[in-house]
């Protein structure tokens, strides 16, 4: 029994190290693509370009790009194509953070351990930087270097538009603002987070299937995985807002409670929320049963989301 437990512990530690390396490799590679696609020089526009780069480069876990790259690997998609889509997703994610941090939204002064864009530059520049990052994402997707097939590029553009727009991330942000004045039940919170956080995670997982022109069954499996992973991610986020520190998270904590917002943790309590996150992570892994060990990084990612500290 002791020997078996030791073997299991060693296997778990090995898998964790492999995941950490895969995350680092993806972060490094997508950073190179972002460096290439982000504008660097410009006369009177230089302040805008500087703010775009400030918002995007040199920080973050690059978790969504990791999901793109790993989902693409399931269908033997070229890494260069996957990384361009991963960069587009990260541009959208960073734009959303810039706008979320504005005084009219969450009014945050700190992001990734640094002053937020509107603090480092100014509010007008932050708004324009977010706008520019969002539109640049679609420029990247529409470029033939992302995929040689125009219908694949069009499907990527359509899917990311939906995930990022009024029926996805932006709609979720509107619900999040409303949550400051209305009381949401568990169903309302789940819908809010499915849109605000889950929609972009879902696109990140399905993007590989789009690039690989996969059939219905694997797409459905990835959608199921992404649904449960997105909720797991948000519960972990809620737990960090209660238990985390500024040093760990790189941003302010305790803001949901201060604003009187209902969250998974405020309704379930810390222990039940952590149990629910673990249950959802296990469910996410079950959706990947149709894939071989190429999907192991995605399986490990579900455990990583539950245990993350930032």
C-alpha positions in Angstrom: 0.0 0.0 0.0 2.8 2.4 0.9 4.7 1.6 -2.2 1.6 2.2 -4.4 0.9 5.5 -2.7 4.5 6.5 -3.3 4.2 5.6 -7.0 1.0 7.6 -7.4 2.6 10.6 -5.7 5.6 10.4 -8.0 3.3 10.1 -11.1 1.2 13.1 -9.9 4.4 15.2 -9.3 5.7 14.2 -12.7 2.5 15.2 -14.4 2.5 18.6 -12.5 6.0 19.3 -13.6 5.1 18.4 -17.2 2.1 20.8 -17.1 4.2 23.6 -15.7 6.7 23.2 -18.5 3.9 23.1 -21.1 2.5 26.3 -19.6 5.9 28.0 -19.7 6.6 26.9 -23.2 3.2 28.2 -24.4 3.7 31.5 -22.6 7.1 32.0 -24.2 6.0 31.1 -27.7 2.8 33.1 -27.6 4.7 36.1 -26.3 6.9 35.9 -29.4 3.8 36.0 -31.6 2.4 38.9 -29.6 5.6 40.8 -30.0 5.4 40.3 -33.7 1.8 41.4 -34.2 1.6 44.3 -31.7 2.5 47.7 -33.2 5.8 49.1 -31.9 6.5 52.4 -33.7 4.4 55.4 -34.5 4.5 59.2 -34.3 1.6 60.6 -32.5 0.1 57.1 -32.0 3.2 56.0 -30.0 1.3 56.4 -26.7 -1.4 54.1 -27.9 1.1 51.5 -29.1 3.0 51.7 -25.8 -0.2 51.1 -23.8 -1.2 48.1 -26.0 2.2 46.5 -25.4 2.1 47.4 -21.7 -1.3 45.7 -21.3 -0.3 42.6 -23.2 3.4 41.7 -22.9 5.4 40.3 -20.0 2.8 39.0 -17.7 -0.1 36.6 -17.1 -0.4 32.8 -17.1 -1.4 32.7 -20.8 -3.9 30.0 -19.7 -6.3 30.5 -22.6 -3.5 30.4 -25.2 -2.4 27.1 -23.5 -5.9 25.7 -24.1 -5.8 26.7 -27.7 -2.4 25.1 -28.3 -3.4 21.9 -26.5 -6.8 21.5 -28.2 -5.1 22.0 -31.5 -2.6 19.3 -30.7 -5.4 16.8 -30.5 -5.9 17.2 -34.2 -2.3 17.5 -35.3 -2.7 21.2 -36.2 0.6 23.0 -36.9 1.9 24.8 -33.8 2.4 28.1 -35.8 -1.3 28.2 -36.7 -2.3 27.3 -33.1 -0.1 30.1 -31.7 -1.6 32.7 -33.9 -5.1 31.8 -32.7 -3.7 31.7 -29.1 -2.3 35.2 -29.6 -5.7 36.4 -30.8 -7.4 35.0 -27.8 -4.9 36.6 -25.5 -5.4 40.0 -27.2 -9.1 39.7 -26.5 -8.5 38.7 -22.9 -6.1 41.6 -22.3 -8.5 44.1 -23.8 -11.2 42.8 -21.4 -8.9 43.3 -18.5 -8.0 46.8 -19.5 -11.7 47.8 -19.8 -12.7 45.9 -16.6 -10.1 47.8 -14.6 -11.5 51.2 -15.6 -13.2 53.4 -13.0 -16.5 53.0 -14.7 -16.2 49.2 -14.3 -14.3 47.5 -11.5 -12.1 50.5 -10.7 -8.9 48.6 -10.1 -5.4 50.1 -9.6 -3.4 46.9 -9.8 -3.2 44.2 -12.4 -0.5 41.5 -12.6 1.4 43.3 -9.8 1.6 46.5 -11.8 -0.5 49.7 -12.2 -3.4 49.1 -14.4 -3.3 50.7 -17.9 -5.5 53.7 -17.0 -3.2 54.4 -14.0 0.0 54.0 -16.0 -1.3 56.1 -18.9 -4.8 57.6 -18.6 -8.4 56.6 -19.0 -8.8 57.7 -22.6 -5.7 55.9 -23.6 -6.8 52.8 -21.8 -10.2 52.8 -23.6 -8.4 53.2 -27.0 -5.9 50.5 -26.1 -8.7 48.0 -25.3 -10.4 48.9 -28.6 -7.2 48.4 -30.6 -6.4 45.1 -28.9 -9.9 43.7 -29.7 -9.8 44.7 -33.3 -6.2 43.5 -33.7 -7.3 40.0 -32.6 -9.6 39.7 -35.6 -6.9 41.0 -37.9 -4.7 38.2 -36.7 -7.4 35.6 -37.2 -8.3 36.8 -40.7 -4.6 36.7 -41.9 -3.9 33.7 -44.2 -0.9 32.9 -42.0 -3.3 31.7 -39.4 -4.8 29.1 -41.7 -4.6 28.5 -45.4 -8.4 27.8 -45.7 -10.5 30.9 -45.7 -13.6 29.1 -44.4 -11.7 28.0 -41.4 -10.5 31.6 -40.7 -14.1 32.8 -41.1 -15.4 30.2 -38.6 -12.7 31.3 -36.1 -13.7 34.9 -36.5 -17.4 34.1 -36.1 -16.8 31.9 -33.1 -14.6 34.4 -31.3 -17.0 37.3 -32.1 -19.8 35.4 -30.4 -17.6 34.4 -27.4 -16.4 38.0 -26.9 -19.6 39.9 -27.6 -23.0 40.6 -26.1 -23.9 36.9 -26.0 -20.6 36.1 -24.3 -18.0 37.9 -22.4 -19.4 41.5 -22.7 -22.9 40.3 -21.8 -21.4 38.6 -18.7 -19.7 41.8 -17.7 -23.1 43.6 -18.0 -24.6 41.0 -15.6 -21.6 41.5 -13.3 -22.3 45.2 -13.1 -26.0 44.4 -12.4 -25.0 42.0 -9.6 -24.0 45.1 -7.6 -27.6 46.2 -7.3 -29.7 42.9 -7.7 -29.3 39.7 -5.8 -28.5 36.7 -8.0 -29.2 33.1 -7.1 -27.0 30.2 -8.0 -28.5 29.9 -11.5 -27.9 33.6 -12.1 -24.3 33.5 -10.9 -23.7 30.4 -13.1 -25.1 32.1 -16.1 -23.1 35.3 -15.4 -19.8 33.4 -15.1 -20.6 31.1 -18.1 -20.7 34.3 -20.2 -18.1 36.5 -18.6 -15.4 33.8 -18.0 -16.6 30.6 -19.6 -17.3 31.9 -23.2 -13.7 32.8 -23.9 -12.4 29.6 -22.3 -14.9 27.6 -24.4 -13.7 29.3 -27.6 -10.1 28.5 -26.6 -10.9 24.8 -26.3 -13.0 24.6 -29.5 -10.5 26.6 -31.6 -8.3 23.6 -32.0 -11.2 21.6 -33.3 -12.0 24.4 -35.8 -8.4 24.5 -37.0 -8.4 20.8 -37.3 -11.8 20.6 -39.0 -12.8 18.0 -36.5 -16.1 16.1 -36.5 -19.0 16.6 -34.2 -18.1 14.1 -31.5 -14.7 15.6 -30.5 -16.1 19.1 -30.7 -18.9 18.2 -28.3 -16.4 16.6 -25.9 -14.3 19.8 -25.9 -17.4 21.9 -25.3 -18.4 19.8 -22.3 -14.8 20.0 -21.0 -14.7 23.8 -21.4 -18.1 24.3 -19.7 -17.0 22.5 -16.6 -13.5 24.0 -16.7 -14.9 27.5 -17.0 -17.0 27.1 -13.9 -14.1 25.5 -12.0 -11.9 28.5 -13.0 -14.4 31.0 -11.7 -15.0 29.2 -8.4 -11.2 29.1 -7.9 -11.2 32.9 -8.7 -13.9 33.5 -6.1 -11.9 31.5 -3.5 -8.8 33.5 -4.3 -10.8 36.7 -3.8 -11.6 35.5 -0.3 -8.4 33.6 0.7 -5.7 35.1 -1.6 -3.4 38.0 -1.1 -2.3 40.9 -3.3 1.2 39.4 -3.5 -0.2 36.0 -4.8 -2.8 37.3 -7.1 -1.2 40.5 -8.4 -4.5 42.4 -7.9 -6.8 43.6 -5.2 -8.7 40.9 -3.2 -11.9 41.0 -1.2 -13.6 43.3 -3.7 -16.7 41.1 -4.4 -17.6 41.1 -0.7 -17.0 44.8 -0.4 -19.3 45.4 -3.3 -21.9 43.1 -1.9 -21.8 40.8 -4.9 -23.1 37.3 -4.7 -20.5 34.7 -5.7 -20.2 30.9 -5.6 -18.3 31.3 -2.3 -20.8 33.7 -0.7 -23.6 31.2 -1.5 -21.9 27.9 -0.9 -19.3 28.8 1.7 -15.6 28.2 1.3 -15.5 24.4 1.8 -18.6 23.6 -0.3 -17.3 25.8 -3.1 -13.9 24.0 -3.0 -15.7 20.7 -3.2 -17.8 21.9 -6.1 -14.7 23.0 -7.9 -13.1 19.6 -7.5 -16.3 17.9 -8.7 -16.4 20.1 -11.8 -12.8 19.5 -12.5 -13.3 15.8 -12.4 -16.3 16.1 -14.7 -14.2 18.2 -17.1 -11.7 15.4 -17.3 -14.4 12.8 -18.0 -15.4 14.6 -21.2 -11.9 13.9 -22.6 -12.3 10.1 -22.4 -12.6 9.9 -26.2 -9.0 11.3 -26.6 -5.7 9.4 -26.1 -2.8 10.6 -23.9 -2.4 13.6 -26.2 -5.1 15.1 -24.1 -3.2 14.6 -20.8 -2.1 18.3 -20.6 -5.8 19.3 -20.7 -6.6 16.7 -18.1 -3.9 18.1 -15.8 -5.0 21.6 -16.5 -8.3 20.9 -14.8 -6.4 20.0 -11.6 -4.2 23.0 -12.0 -7.3 25.3 -12.1 -8.5 24.0 -8.8 -5.1 24.4 -7.0 -4.0 27.7 -8.6 -2.9 30.6 -6.3 -3.0 33.4 -8.8 
